[in-house]
């Protein structure tokens, strides 16, 4: 298949998650929803279930407003709205981690608003990289396993988890490789790049890995397109078709990202040499550089600077999901680090209910004038 | 060589015709913006004033929120880029440009050569914009242009919330019901806009000379309140409202390979 044909496959999957879910259900598979930002997908995978990412959708919020206050993350609100609207009908359970206050609210609200899909909490520790933190994480995973067994009837075996971890590590490696490869291919649009990442949430990782490998082969045979204005994106989510269209219209190339739903997922592998469940805990202990992962040093800011410079990005576009306080807390630190490095930063506020991106267009158009 | 800039805003359409990138030949302001005949009316006014045909204008550049809608343009640029160019032309010493438009406010940082080095825009909120002033003027049964002179007569400005146009409207009505002097209320309104925009400017970094651009620059009350809030002089050009259109005309000139 050609690059464009493979990208079209990614885009079709990313744009039609319900069709993907129906396909799984029709095959007799049980689907378990996984909420942002980090959920132990490998455990779900190891139990023979299909993990299915839920990051909400761009829609008008109505029923979820009965449960949430007005000024709260619209990703969480839209996940609940879709749950109430039966969009996830057929799912066996939802795992919601406790990584921010909004997620905690989502979990509690889900229990009452969507009783047909059991809520499974994953409670992570703030101080994750010490013995107590690891034990706390492990207790959280054990709770998830027990709840999954109850909700789905599936059973957990640690040797199967070991095999799943290999699949997830392989997927991580392939995603890191495609991320670097795409930097050299400006002809791949922002919308197409987004679909490569977004589709991963709706596919078994071994299947997604195979498709990404096909893309890598095709890209290696393809002639890179004309140069565009390279930028780096940062934020929780950057998948709005209207926003991505503006990036493409204005001649930007997203050369790399620090987006939670994209590259942040694939930075840290599960280490080898430990019992599988301990290894999964160790992976979480080693994870960093994310607004919802406690980090006194805030190394994330320097990582953004280093990545942007290494990939030739001329600026950083912070796509800030409105009312996401972890990201809002990090923004001044990121701005300061980028300013010190002479790297221009643009802040664009977005939410799941935005119907008009004209202000974002004006800001991005001006930013292009500043950096090019 | 003639180049034209057209700035299509939310409430007005502005046009500037430039000769050889230095001489303003004609300008037009029509009180009708996006989605109206305003842009075409402004353009026809320019043609009438200059006696030129459209073909005699080498390049036309559009800016403002309606920039993509005007069919006559050869290209379009954002209003921030346009105001930066226009203000540098009008006031070369300007390093911080504050543009309060009909529906938003922007602060632009310029370097010594007039190039944009950064900018910030307000969020989606009418507070601190020309729309805020229009709403308040409507409550007081005044024209927006009357606000500045009335504010100058104030002895003790009242405190108006700077966070929300809807709540501020209630506050103004309450102040009037309690017998507050109209001039003091108007001064409070101007201070409210200035407070909001000053916070935005401080985020961008304030470097002198600070220059106001856009239609609200004509409002003496807001200018003076802004100067107080920023603790620096705020200068303006009588052509401030035309700065975007002027910048677009300058950009058109640059696009023809003639840098100013």
HADDOCK unambig.tbl for C-alpha pairs under 7 A between the chains (distance, minus, plus):
assign (segid A and resid 362 and name CA) (segid B and resid 78 and name CA) 5.61 0.50 0.50
assign (segid A and resid 365 and name CA) (segid B and resid 78 and name CA) 6.15 0.50 0.50
assign (segid A and resid 366 and name CA) (segid B and resid 78 and name CA) 5.84 0.50 0.50
assign (segid A and resid 366 and name CA) (segid B and resid 80 and name CA) 6.36 0.50 0.50
assign (segid A and resid 366 and name CA) (segid B and resid 81 and name CA) 6.10 0.50 0.50
assign (segid A and resid 370 and name CA) (segid B and resid 116 and name CA) 5.80 0.50 0.50
assign (segid A and resid 370 and name CA) (segid B and resid 117 and name CA) 6.23 0.50 0.50
assign (segid A and resid 370 and name CA) (segid B and resid 118 and name CA) 6.93 0.50 0.50
